[in-house]
Amino acid sequence: MTTVRLGGALKELRIHLCQTGLQSAGVREFVEKSYVNIKKANPTFPILIRECSGIQPRIWARYDRGVERSAALTNMSAEEVLNTLKQLVK
């Protein structure tokens, strides 16, 4: 079971992915396997999943004072996506 505590300076997470593209396969697997557990552990934290045909998968983290960081998720496995999310949470 995947549990990640979200909050503190982190204010929002956005995950952008393609519904069918091979480059987003690991991101889709991450959403299917981990999203529910992460959301249960952080019920009021905004986690936005945005699907758009043909885009490169990416995760965006918004922090205090409007600061944003992002990371490409292209061709990553579900585990690598989780590790990238954890790095953005730190």
Chimera marker file (.cmm) of the C-alpha trace (Angstrom):
<marker_set name="trace">
<marker id="1" x="0.000" y="0.000" z="0.000" r="1" g="1" b="0" radius="0.5"/>
<marker id="2" x="1.369" y="3.396" z="-1.009" r="1" g="1" b="0" radius="0.5"/>
<marker id="3" x="1.189" y="6.113" z="1.621" r="1" g="1" b="0" radius="0.5"/>
<marker id="4" x="2.620" y="9.585" z="1.088" r="1" g="1" b="0" radius="0.5"/>
<marker id="5" x="1.844" y="12.468" z="3.454" r="1" g="1" b="0" radius="0.5"/>
<marker id="6" x="1.211" y="15.699" z="1.588" r="1" g="1" b="0" radius="0.5"/>
<marker id="7" x="1.058" y="19.207" z="3.012" r="1" g="1" b="0" radius="0.5"/>
<marker id="8" x="3.350" y="21.729" z="4.641" r="1" g="1" b="0" radius="0.5"/>
<marker id="9" x="4.783" y="24.061" z="2.011" r="1" g="1" b="0" radius="0.5"/>
<marker id="10" x="3.308" y="21.851" z="-0.749" r="1" g="1" b="0" radius="0.5"/>
<marker id="11" x="-0.135" y="23.162" z="-1.699" r="1" g="1" b="0" radius="0.5"/>
<marker id="12" x="-1.169" y="21.222" z="-4.830" r="1" g="1" b="0" radius="0.5"/>
<marker id="13" x="-0.106" y="18.404" z="-7.145" r="1" g="1" b="0" radius="0.5"/>
<marker id="14" x="-1.060" y="18.161" z="-10.829" r="1" g="1" b="0" radius="0.5"/>
<marker id="15" x="-0.346" y="15.148" z="-12.974" r="1" g="1" b="0" radius="0.5"/>
<marker id="16" x="-0.663" y="15.529" z="-16.745" r="1" g="1" b="0" radius="0.5"/>
<marker id="17" x="-0.814" y="12.398" z="-18.904" r="1" g="1" b="0" radius="0.5"/>
<marker id="18" x="-2.039" y="10.997" z="-22.203" r="1" g="1" b="0" radius="0.5"/>
<marker id="19" x="-4.894" y="8.463" z="-21.993" r="1" g="1" b="0" radius="0.5"/>
<marker id="20" x="-3.388" y="6.154" z="-24.627" r="1" g="1" b="0" radius="0.5"/>
<marker id="21" x="0.262" y="7.083" z="-25.278" r="1" g="1" b="0" radius="0.5"/>
<marker id="22" x="3.008" y="4.591" z="-24.459" r="1" g="1" b="0" radius="0.5"/>
<marker id="23" x="5.073" y="7.356" z="-22.829" r="1" g="1" b="0" radius="0.5"/>
<marker id="24" x="2.310" y="7.726" z="-20.199" r="1" g="1" b="0" radius="0.5"/>
<marker id="25" x="1.858" y="3.987" z="-19.464" r="1" g="1" b="0" radius="0.5"/>
<marker id="26" x="3.716" y="4.136" z="-16.129" r="1" g="1" b="0" radius="0.5"/>
<marker id="27" x="1.795" y="7.242" z="-15.074" r="1" g="1" b="0" radius="0.5"/>
<marker id="28" x="-1.524" y="5.525" z="-15.845" r="1" g="1" b="0" radius="0.5"/>
<marker id="29" x="-0.396" y="2.495" z="-13.816" r="1" g="1" b="0" radius="0.5"/>
<marker id="30" x="0.628" y="4.793" z="-10.944" r="1" g="1" b="0" radius="0.5"/>
<marker id="31" x="-2.808" y="6.458" z="-10.962" r="1" g="1" b="0" radius="0.5"/>
<marker id="32" x="-4.583" y="3.073" z="-11.031" r="1" g="1" b="0" radius="0.5"/>
<marker id="33" x="-2.491" y="1.537" z="-8.224" r="1" g="1" b="0" radius="0.5"/>
<marker id="34" x="-1.539" y="4.430" z="-5.941" r="1" g="1" b="0" radius="0.5"/>
<marker id="35" x="-3.920" y="7.380" z="-6.333" r="1" g="1" b="0" radius="0.5"/>
<marker id="36" x="-6.704" y="5.998" z="-4.100" r="1" g="1" b="0" radius="0.5"/>
<marker id="37" x="-4.337" y="5.221" z="-1.207" r="1" g="1" b="0" radius="0.5"/>
<marker id="38" x="-2.588" y="8.590" z="-1.454" r="1" g="1" b="0" radius="0.5"/>
<marker id="39" x="-5.949" y="10.400" z="-1.582" r="1" g="1" b="0" radius="0.5"/>
<marker id="40" x="-7.265" y="8.422" z="1.426" r="1" g="1" b="0" radius="0.5"/>
<marker id="41" x="-4.167" y="9.460" z="3.393" r="1" g="1" b="0" radius="0.5"/>
<marker id="42" x="-4.633" y="13.115" z="2.268" r="1" g="1" b="0" radius="0.5"/>
<marker id="43" x="-8.405" y="13.580" z="1.796" r="1" g="1" b="0" radius="0.5"/>
<marker id="44" x="-8.417" y="17.386" z="1.655" r="1" g="1" b="0" radius="0.5"/>
<marker id="45" x="-5.205" y="17.837" z="-0.345" r="1" g="1" b="0" radius="0.5"/>
<marker id="46" x="-5.760" y="18.866" z="-3.990" r="1" g="1" b="0" radius="0.5"/>
<marker id="47" x="-4.378" y="16.234" z="-6.372" r="1" g="1" b="0" radius="0.5"/>
<marker id="48" x="-5.411" y="16.961" z="-9.940" r="1" g="1" b="0" radius="0.5"/>
<marker id="49" x="-5.180" y="14.367" z="-12.704" r="1" g="1" b="0" radius="0.5"/>
<marker id="50" x="-5.361" y="15.923" z="-16.173" r="1" g="1" b="0" radius="0.5"/>
<marker id="51" x="-5.617" y="13.793" z="-19.288" r="1" g="1" b="0" radius="0.5"/>
<marker id="52" x="-4.944" y="15.219" z="-22.728" r="1" g="1" b="0" radius="0.5"/>
<marker id="53" x="-4.334" y="13.342" z="-25.952" r="1" g="1" b="0" radius="0.5"/>
<marker id="54" x="-0.764" y="13.379" z="-27.246" r="1" g="1" b="0" radius="0.5"/>
<marker id="55" x="0.973" y="15.254" z="-24.403" r="1" g="1" b="0" radius="0.5"/>
<marker id="56" x="4.196" y="14.341" z="-22.613" r="1" g="1" b="0" radius="0.5"/>
<marker id="57" x="3.475" y="13.168" z="-19.041" r="1" g="1" b="0" radius="0.5"/>
<marker id="58" x="4.562" y="15.596" z="-16.341" r="1" g="1" b="0" radius="0.5"/>
<marker id="59" x="3.977" y="16.253" z="-12.628" r="1" g="1" b="0" radius="0.5"/>
<marker id="60" x="3.638" y="19.775" z="-11.240" r="1" g="1" b="0" radius="0.5"/>
<marker id="61" x="3.978" y="20.743" z="-7.569" r="1" g="1" b="0" radius="0.5"/>
<marker id="62" x="2.776" y="24.135" z="-6.309" r="1" g="1" b="0" radius="0.5"/>
<marker id="63" x="4.233" y="25.409" z="-3.041" r="1" g="1" b="0" radius="0.5"/>
<marker id="64" x="3.803" y="28.443" z="-0.787" r="1" g="1" b="0" radius="0.5"/>
<marker id="65" x="3.904" y="31.845" z="-2.491" r="1" g="1" b="0" radius="0.5"/>
<marker id="66" x="3.052" y="30.404" z="-5.917" r="1" g="1" b="0" radius="0.5"/>
<marker id="67" x="6.387" y="28.652" z="-6.420" r="1" g="1" b="0" radius="0.5"/>
<marker id="68" x="6.047" y="25.726" z="-8.844" r="1" g="1" b="0" radius="0.5"/>
<marker id="69" x="8.343" y="22.860" z="-9.757" r="1" g="1" b="0" radius="0.5"/>
<marker id="70" x="7.752" y="20.187" z="-12.338" r="1" g="1" b="0" radius="0.5"/>
<marker id="71" x="9.327" y="16.968" z="-13.512" r="1" g="1" b="0" radius="0.5"/>
<marker id="72" x="8.951" y="14.987" z="-16.717" r="1" g="1" b="0" radius="0.5"/>
<marker id="73" x="7.441" y="11.509" z="-16.303" r="1" g="1" b="0" radius="0.5"/>
<marker id="74" x="8.072" y="10.311" z="-19.866" r="1" g="1" b="0" radius="0.5"/>
<marker id="75" x="8.549" y="6.522" z="-20.092" r="1" g="1" b="0" radius="0.5"/>
<marker id="76" x="8.782" y="6.126" z="-16.307" r="1" g="1" b="0" radius="0.5"/>
<marker id="77" x="7.471" y="3.081" z="-14.454" r="1" g="1" b="0" radius="0.5"/>
<marker id="78" x="4.800" y="3.489" z="-11.774" r="1" g="1" b="0" radius="0.5"/>
<marker id="79" x="7.539" y="3.125" z="-9.110" r="1" g="1" b="0" radius="0.5"/>
<marker id="80" x="9.644" y="5.851" z="-10.719" r="1" g="1" b="0" radius="0.5"/>
<marker id="81" x="6.583" y="8.134" z="-10.819" r="1" g="1" b="0" radius="0.5"/>
<marker id="82" x="6.075" y="7.531" z="-7.088" r="1" g="1" b="0" radius="0.5"/>
<marker id="83" x="9.741" y="8.300" z="-6.378" r="1" g="1" b="0" radius="0.5"/>
<marker id="84" x="9.500" y="11.518" z="-8.395" r="1" g="1" b="0" radius="0.5"/>
<marker id="85" x="6.397" y="12.531" z="-6.423" r="1" g="1" b="0" radius="0.5"/>
<marker id="86" x="8.242" y="11.840" z="-3.153" r="1" g="1" b="0" radius="0.5"/>
<marker id="87" x="11.142" y="14.067" z="-4.277" r="1" g="1" b="0" radius="0.5"/>
<marker id="88" x="8.721" y="16.931" z="-4.989" r="1" g="1" b="0" radius="0.5"/>
<marker id="89" x="7.112" y="16.478" z="-1.545" r="1" g="1" b="0" radius="0.5"/>
<marker id="90" x="10.463" y="16.958" z="0.274" r="1" g="1" b="0" radius="0.5"/>
<link id1="1" id2="2" r="1" g="1" b="0" radius="0.2"/>
<link id1="2" id2="3" r="1" g="1" b="0" radius="0.2"/>
<link id1="3" id2="4" r="1" g="1" b="0" radius="0.2"/>
<link id1="4" id2="5" r="1" g="1" b="0" radius="0.2"/>
<link id1="5" id2="6" r="1" g="1" b="0" radius="0.2"/>
<link id1="6" id2="7" r="1" g="1" b="0" radius="0.2"/>
<link id1="7" id2="8" r="1" g="1" b="0" radius="0.2"/>
<link id1="8" id2="9" r="1" g="1" b="0" radius="0.2"/>
<link id1="9" id2="10" r="1" g="1" b="0" radius="0.2"/>
<link id1="10" id2="11" r="1" g="1" b="0" radius="0.2"/>
<link id1="11" id2="12" r="1" g="1" b="0" radius="0.2"/>
<link id1="12" id2="13" r="1" g="1" b="0" radius="0.2"/>
<link id1="13" id2="14" r="1" g="1" b="0" radius="0.2"/>
<link id1="14" id2="15" r="1" g="1" b="0" radius="0.2"/>
<link id1="15" id2="16" r="1" g="1" b="0" radius="0.2"/>
<link id1="16" id2="17" r="1" g="1" b="0" radius="0.2"/>
<link id1="17" id2="18" r="1" g="1" b="0" radius="0.2"/>
<link id1="18" id2="19" r="1" g="1" b="0" radius="0.2"/>
<link id1="19" id2="20" r="1" g="1" b="0" radius="0.2"/>
<link id1="20" id2="21" r="1" g="1" b="0" radius="0.2"/>
<link id1="21" id2="22" r="1" g="1" b="0" radius="0.2"/>
<link id1="22" id2="23" r="1" g="1" b="0" radius="0.2"/>
<link id1="23" id2="24" r="1" g="1" b="0" radius="0.2"/>
<link id1="24" id2="25" r="1" g="1" b="0" radius="0.2"/>
<link id1="25" id2="26" r="1" g="1" b="0" radius="0.2"/>
<link id1="26" id2="27" r="1" g="1" b="0" radius="0.2"/>
<link id1="27" id2="28" r="1" g="1" b="0" radius="0.2"/>
<link id1="28" id2="29" r="1" g="1" b="0" radius="0.2"/>
<link id1="29" id2="30" r="1" g="1" b="0" radius="0.2"/>
<link id1="30" id2="31" r="1" g="1" b="0" radius="0.2"/>
<link id1="31" id2="32" r="1" g="1" b="0" radius="0.2"/>
<link id1="32" id2="33" r="1" g="1" b="0" radius="0.2"/>
<link id1="33" id2="34" r="1" g="1" b="0" radius="0.2"/>
<link id1="34" id2="35" r="1" g="1" b="0" radius="0.2"/>
<link id1="35" id2="36" r="1" g="1" b="0" radius="0.2"/>
<link id1="36" id2="37" r="1" g="1" b="0" radius="0.2"/>
<link id1="37" id2="38" r="1" g="1" b="0" radius="0.2"/>
<link id1="38" id2="39" r="1" g="1" b="0" radius="0.2"/>
<link id1="39" id2="40" r="1" g="1" b="0" radius="0.2"/>
<link id1="40" id2="41" r="1" g="1" b="0" radius="0.2"/>
<link id1="41" id2="42" r="1" g="1" b="0" radius="0.2"/>
<link id1="42" id2="43" r="1" g="1" b="0" radius="0.2"/>
<link id1="43" id2="44" r="1" g="1" b="0" radius="0.2"/>
<link id1="44" id2="45" r="1" g="1" b="0" radius="0.2"/>
<link id1="45" id2="46" r="1" g="1" b="0" radius="0.2"/>
<link id1="46" id2="47" r="1" g="1" b="0" radius="0.2"/>
<link id1="47" id2="48" r="1" g="1" b="0" radius="0.2"/>
<link id1="48" id2="49" r="1" g="1" b="0" radius="0.2"/>
<link id1="49" id2="50" r="1" g="1" b="0" radius="0.2"/>
<link id1="50" id2="51" r="1" g="1" b="0" radius="0.2"/>
<link id1="51" id2="52" r="1" g="1" b="0" radius="0.2"/>
<link id1="52" id2="53" r="1" g="1" b="0" radius="0.2"/>
<link id1="53" id2="54" r="1" g="1" b="0" radius="0.2"/>
<link id1="54" id2="55" r="1" g="1" b="0" radius="0.2"/>
<link id1="55" id2="56" r="1" g="1" b="0" radius="0.2"/>
<link id1="56" id2="57" r="1" g="1" b="0" radius="0.2"/>
<link id1="57" id2="58" r="1" g="1" b="0" radius="0.2"/>
<link id1="58" id2="59" r="1" g="1" b="0" radius="0.2"/>
<link id1="59" id2="60" r="1" g="1" b="0" radius="0.2"/>
<link id1="60" id2="61" r="1" g="1" b="0" radius="0.2"/>
<link id1="61" id2="62" r="1" g="1" b="0" radius="0.2"/>
<link id1="62" id2="63" r="1" g="1" b="0" radius="0.2"/>
<link id1="63" id2="64" r="1" g="1" b="0" radius="0.2"/>
<link id1="64" id2="65" r="1" g="1" b="0" radius="0.2"/>
<link id1="65" id2="66" r="1" g="1" b="0" radius="0.2"/>
<link id1="66" id2="67" r="1" g="1" b="0" radius="0.2"/>
<link id1="67" id2="68" r="1" g="1" b="0" radius="0.2"/>
<link id1="68" id2="69" r="1" g="1" b="0" radius="0.2"/>
<link id1="69" id2="70" r="1" g="1" b="0" radius="0.2"/>
<link id1="70" id2="71" r="1" g="1" b="0" radius="0.2"/>
<link id1="71" id2="72" r="1" g="1" b="0" radius="0.2"/>
<link id1="72" id2="73" r="1" g="1" b="0" radius="0.2"/>
<link id1="73" id2="74" r="1" g="1" b="0" radius="0.2"/>
<link id1="74" id2="75" r="1" g="1" b="0" radius="0.2"/>
<link id1="75" id2="76" r="1" g="1" b="0" radius="0.2"/>
<link id1="76" id2="77" r="1" g="1" b="0" radius="0.2"/>
<link id1="77" id2="78" r="1" g="1" b="0" radius="0.2"/>
<link id1="78" id2="79" r="1" g="1" b="0" radius="0.2"/>
<link id1="79" id2="80" r="1" g="1" b="0" radius="0.2"/>
<link id1="80" id2="81" r="1" g="1" b="0" radius="0.2"/>
<link id1="81" id2="82" r="1" g="1" b="0" radius="0.2"/>
<link id1="82" id2="83" r="1" g="1" b="0" radius="0.2"/>
<link id1="83" id2="84" r="1" g="1" b="0" radius="0.2"/>
<link id1="84" id2="85" r="1" g="1" b="0" radius="0.2"/>
<link id1="85" id2="86" r="1" g="1" b="0" radius="0.2"/>
<link id1="86" id2="87" r="1" g="1" b="0" radius="0.2"/>
<link id1="87" id2="88" r="1" g="1" b="0" radius="0.2"/>
<link id1="88" id2="89" r="1" g="1" b="0" radius="0.2"/>
<link id1="89" id2="90" r="1" g="1" b="0" radius="0.2"/>
</marker_set>
